Amino acid sequence: MVHIKSKREIDCMRKSGRLVAKVLQEIALLAKPGVTLLELDKVAEQKTLELGATPAFKGYLGYRHSLCTSVNEQVVHGIPNDRKLVDGDIVGLDFGLVFDGFYGDSAVTVPIGNVSALALKLAKATRDSLYAAIEVAREGNSVKDVALAIESVISPFGFGIVREFVGHGIGTKLHEEPQIPNYAAGASNFKLRSGMTIAIEPMINAGRCEVKVLADKWTAVTRDGSLSAHFEHSLAITNGAPEVLTEWDSPRFAMFYGE
């Protein structure tokens, strides 16, 4: 069942979304060569608690951290550890929190130092596909329209669109209906309505679309070992149009791409 939020509920989600953006932006700025994934996780939890919020991921289905850190060929749900980021890495930072009972969820892929032209192209294309999808997330359009917007950006590059993981509704639960796939063949014709709150999150591989989950039962990686990028925003459909709830001070994460 899709829950249509009231004005009060959307205002609550604006608050949680702003906090997510604040914390994620701070974490992303700390992601540099020599920094460990656990250090980023520690900062994420500390900042969240300082803001009076609760980490959304910690304890979710047994997950033990506040942040997901997915490096290079890792697609999503990478577990923070003592690995140090090095020049040339790309790292997906996926973060969520709950504030006054409402969730926010967002992700960004950050280039570490001097990355390859392919890595930069992949990250930019994934980011651009997110914003193309947000643009069509309007009342009367369908979930399939959102997926088609992602495909229209990604297809010319020949990159693989991950199918096993999808976007989702969000609200008083981290994951609500409807599911928001990133490829049209897997998406429904369910119509979007004002009052809906959703998280759109394209996950794009430089190579083929297939992924596998490692023995830790969390970390998803590309089957062919190619790089992967992940971007996500939570948004509300208000007055028929999309309102990004987790937007950064620097829109479109441009600070990381020299724009």
C-alpha positions in Angstrom: 0.0 0.0 0.0 1.3 3.5 -1.0 0.9 6.0 1.8 0.0 9.5 0.7 1.5 12.0 3.1 -0.2 14.9 4.7 1.3 18.4 4.6 2.4 17.8 8.2 4.1 14.6 7.3 5.9 16.0 4.3 7.1 18.9 6.5 8.5 16.3 8.9 10.2 14.6 6.0 11.7 17.9 4.9 13.4 18.1 8.3 14.8 14.6 8.1 15.9 15.2 4.5 17.8 18.3 5.4 19.6 16.5 8.2 20.6 13.6 5.8 22.0 16.2 3.3 23.9 17.9 6.1 25.6 14.7 7.4 26.2 13.2 4.0 27.8 16.3 2.6 30.2 16.4 5.7 31.1 12.8 5.3 31.8 13.2 1.5 34.1 16.1 2.1 36.1 13.9 4.5 36.5 11.1 1.9 40.1 11.5 0.9 43.2 9.3 0.3 44.4 7.8 3.6 41.0 8.0 5.4 39.5 4.6 6.4 35.9 3.6 5.8 35.4 3.0 9.5 36.5 6.6 10.2 33.8 7.8 7.8 31.2 5.6 9.5 32.2 6.9 13.0 31.7 10.5 11.8 28.4 9.7 10.3 27.0 8.2 13.5 28.5 11.0 15.7 27.0 13.8 13.5 23.6 12.1 13.4 23.4 11.8 17.2 24.6 15.4 17.6 21.6 16.5 15.5 19.2 14.6 17.7 18.5 12.0 15.0 19.0 8.2 14.9 21.0 6.3 12.2 18.6 4.5 9.9 20.8 1.7 8.8 22.3 0.6 12.2 20.4 -2.4 13.4 18.4 -2.7 10.2 18.1 -6.4 9.4 21.2 -6.9 11.6 23.4 -4.3 9.8 26.0 -3.0 12.3 26.9 0.4 10.9 25.5 3.9 10.2 26.9 4.2 6.7 27.3 2.0 3.7 30.6 2.4 1.9 31.0 0.8 -1.5 34.4 1.1 -3.2 35.1 0.7 -6.9 33.5 -2.6 -8.0 31.2 -2.7 -4.9 27.7 -1.6 -6.0 25.8 -1.1 -2.8 25.7 -2.1 0.9 29.5 -2.2 1.4 30.4 -2.6 5.0 32.8 -0.1 6.6 36.2 -1.6 7.6 39.8 -0.6 8.1 40.4 -0.2 4.3 42.0 3.1 3.5 40.8 5.1 0.5 43.6 5.6 -2.1 44.1 7.9 -5.0 41.9 6.7 -8.0 39.2 5.1 -5.9 35.5 5.9 -6.2 33.4 5.3 -3.1 29.6 5.2 -2.9 28.4 6.7 0.4 24.8 5.6 1.2 23.3 7.2 4.4 20.0 7.5 6.1 18.6 8.7 9.4 15.3 8.9 11.2 14.2 12.1 12.9 10.9 12.5 14.8 9.7 9.2 13.3 10.4 10.0 9.6 13.2 8.7 7.4 15.6 10.3 4.9 17.9 8.4 2.6 20.5 9.6 0.1 23.7 8.4 -1.6 26.6 10.0 -3.5 29.6 8.5 -5.3 32.8 10.4 -4.5 36.0 10.4 -6.6 39.1 10.0 -4.5 42.0 12.1 -5.7 42.8 11.6 -9.4 40.4 9.1 -10.9 40.3 7.6 -14.4 38.3 9.1 -17.2 36.0 6.1 -17.2 35.3 6.5 -13.4 34.5 10.2 -13.9 32.2 9.5 -16.9 30.4 6.7 -15.0 29.8 8.9 -11.9 28.6 11.9 -13.9 26.3 9.7 -16.0 24.8 8.1 -12.9 24.3 11.5 -11.2 22.7 12.9 -14.3 20.4 9.9 -14.6 19.2 10.6 -11.1 18.3 14.2 -11.9 16.6 13.2 -15.2 14.4 10.8 -13.2 13.6 13.4 -10.6 12.5 15.8 -13.3 9.8 13.3 -14.5 8.7 12.3 -11.0 5.5 14.3 -11.3 1.8 13.6 -10.7 0.3 11.7 -13.5 3.6 10.2 -14.7 4.3 6.6 -13.9 7.1 4.6 -12.2 8.0 3.4 -15.7 8.5 7.0 -16.8 11.0 7.4 -14.0 12.8 4.3 -15.1 12.8 5.4 -18.8 14.4 8.7 -17.8 17.3 6.8 -16.2 17.7 4.5 -19.2 17.6 7.5 -21.6 20.7 8.9 -19.9 22.6 5.7 -19.4 21.9 3.8 -22.6 24.1 5.9 -24.9 27.2 5.1 -22.7 26.6 1.3 -22.9 26.8 1.1 -19.1 24.9 -1.7 -17.2 21.9 -0.7 -15.2 21.6 -2.8 -12.0 18.4 -4.7 -11.8 18.6 -6.5 -8.4 18.3 -3.3 -6.3 15.7 -0.6 -6.7 14.5 2.7 -5.4 11.5 2.8 -3.0 8.9 4.7 -1.2 10.0 6.2 2.1 8.3 7.7 5.1 7.8 6.3 8.6 9.6 3.3 7.3 12.9 3.2 5.4 11.4 1.1 2.6 7.8 1.6 1.6 5.8 1.0 -1.6 6.1 1.5 -4.5 9.4 0.0 -5.7 11.2 2.3 -8.2 13.3 0.1 -10.6 16.0 1.8 -12.7 15.2 0.0 -16.0 11.9 0.3 -17.9 11.2 -3.5 -18.4 11.1 -4.0 -14.7 9.0 -1.0 -13.8 5.2 -0.7 -13.4 2.7 1.7 -14.8 1.8 2.8 -11.3 0.9 6.5 -11.4 2.6 9.0 -9.2 0.5 11.3 -7.0 0.9 14.4 -5.0 1.7 13.5 -1.4 3.9 10.5 -2.3 7.5 10.4 -1.0 10.0 8.2 -2.8 13.7 7.6 -3.0 15.2 7.3 -6.5 18.6 5.6 -6.7 20.2 4.6 -9.9 23.0 2.0 -9.6 25.1 1.9 -12.7 28.0 -0.4 -13.7 30.8 0.5 -16.2 30.5 -3.0 -17.6 27.6 -5.5 -17.5 24.6 -5.2 -15.3 25.0 -8.4 -13.3 25.9 -8.3 -9.6 26.5 -10.8 -6.9 26.4 -10.6 -3.1 29.5 -11.5 -1.1 29.8 -14.0 1.7 29.1 -11.2 4.3 25.5 -11.2 2.9 25.6 -7.5 2.4 28.2 -6.3 -0.1 27.0 -6.4 -3.7 29.7 -6.3 -6.3 29.8 -6.3 -10.1 30.1 -9.8 -11.5 32.7 -8.7 -14.1 34.7 -6.6 -11.7 33.9 -3.3 -13.4 33.4 -0.1 -11.5 30.0 0.9 -10.2 28.4 4.2 -9.1 25.3 5.0 -7.0 23.4 8.2 -6.4 20.2 8.7 -4.5 17.8 11.4 -3.4 14.6 11.3 -1.3 11.9 13.5 -2.7 8.3 14.5 -2.2 5.7 15.1 -4.9 4.1 18.4 -3.9 1.6 20.4 -6.0 2.2 17.7 -8.6 6.0 18.4 -9.0 9.1 16.8 -7.5 10.7 18.5 -4.4 14.1 17.1 -3.5 14.2 16.6 0.3 17.9 15.7 0.5 19.5 18.3 -1.8 22.9 19.6 -0.9 24.1 23.1 -0.5 25.9 22.5 -3.7 23.3 21.1 -6.1 24.0 18.0 -8.1 27.1 17.2 -6.1 29.0 19.5 -8.5 31.9 20.2 -6.1 33.3 16.8 -6.7 33.4 17.1 -10.5 35.0 20.4 -11.1 31.7 22.0 -12.2 
